[in-house]
Structure formats: structure tokens, C-alpha cells
Amino acid sequence: MILFCLDRAALSFDCFSAAEHFAVNVLSAEQHELSVRFSTATADKWDGVAYDLWPGDLPVLCDCLANLVCRRESLYEGGDHVIVVGRVERLHTAGEGDPLVYFQSSYRSLGPSV
Ligand SMILES: Cc1cc2nc3c(=O)[nH]c(=O)nc-3n(C[C@H](O)[C@H](O)[C@H](O)COP(=O)(O)O)c2cc1C
């Protein structure tokens, strides 16, 4: 299972809350521009972006560390957000790589293990 918290003010709120399926893309440390693009409020996020269509016409970003497709299982009230819970139905992993991390208002990658 997986969850994310969806801002009620997001332009994509109606889409996500109505969709039966959603995708989660785990970005690598080299993909911070993609994160900036998809975290900016615009309607044309997908223009010029490389993606594959998975069954159900679900767009999934290319060259990620992992991609998941989830069936929406529940929506819970969460104040100014809605908590979306999904059941993972399909998973693709791409082997080794550093994940993109966001911490204290900056993009980072994980350092060596201690
Ligand atoms: C690192 C990072 C994490 C974010 N996490 C969330 C989140 O968990 N839920 C959410 O609703 N918005 C989150 N946002 C903000 C959305 O990306 C932002 O509101 C975006 O404009 C939404 O796009 P839309 O308005 O076109 O739907 C995050 C932004 C950044 C940069």
C-alpha cells in the first residue's frame, strides 16, 4: 500500500480525486528538473516529457529509479489535504541509482551509508 496527501488547492485535485488509478515515479538524483516541472502549477506539465503509456493509458515517466501503478483504494479527509491511499498493482525498478531527496527546501541526494 502507498499513500500521498493531496492539496485541495492543487489544479490537479479533481483529476486525482476522481481517478481510479494513479502512478508514482521514484526520481533519481539527476532528475530534479522533472520534479521542479511537476511541482509547478501549470496545465502543460507533460509537454516534451518522455513517458510510457502503461495499461489503462496511464502515463509513467521514463528513466526513473522505480515506477508504480496503484489502484485508488480510499480517500480520507485531512484538513486542507485529502489523504489518498492506493494499492500497488504494478512495479518496475531500474536497479542501482541515487534517489532524489527534498529536505530543508533543497534538492539533495543520499550520501554514503554509515
Ligand atoms: C518537494 C515537494 C513536495 C511536494 N509535496 C506535495 C504533496 O505531498 N502534496 C501536494 O498536494 N503537493 C505537494 N507539493 C506541491 C505541488 O507540487 C504543487 O502544489 C503543484 O503546483 C501542484 O500542481 P497542480 O497545481 O498543477 O496540480 C510538493 C512540492 C514540492 C516541491
The ligand as a Gaussian input file, in Angstrom:
#p B3LYP/6-31G(d) Opt

LIG

0 1
 C        9.330000      18.665000      -2.810000
 C        7.873000      18.970000      -2.991000
 C        6.923000      18.149000      -2.387000
 C        5.568000      18.383000      -2.540000
 N        4.666000      17.541000      -1.947000
 C        3.359000      17.738000      -2.149000
 C        2.404000      16.830000      -1.579000
 O        2.748000      15.879000      -0.879000
 N        1.084000      17.057000      -1.835000
 C        0.661000      18.106000      -2.600000
 O       -0.551000      18.243000      -2.796000
 N        1.530000      18.995000      -3.131000
 C        2.865000      18.824000      -2.919000
 N        3.764000      19.709000      -3.445000
 C        3.254000      20.917000      -4.117000
 C        2.761000      20.610000      -5.508000
 O        3.795000      20.019000      -6.274000
 C        2.296000      21.920000      -6.146000
 O        1.174000      22.401000      -5.430000
 C        1.947000      21.799000      -7.597000
 O        1.757000      23.109000      -8.071000
 C        0.706000      21.003000      -7.857000
 O        0.443000      21.083000      -9.243000
 P       -1.001000      21.450000      -9.797000
 O       -1.490000      22.644000      -9.005000
 O       -0.767000      21.768000     -11.240000
 O       -1.860000      20.242000      -9.613000
 C        5.130000      19.490000      -3.307000
 C        6.079000      20.318000      -3.924000
 C        7.439000      20.065000      -3.755000
 C        8.448000      20.961000      -4.426000

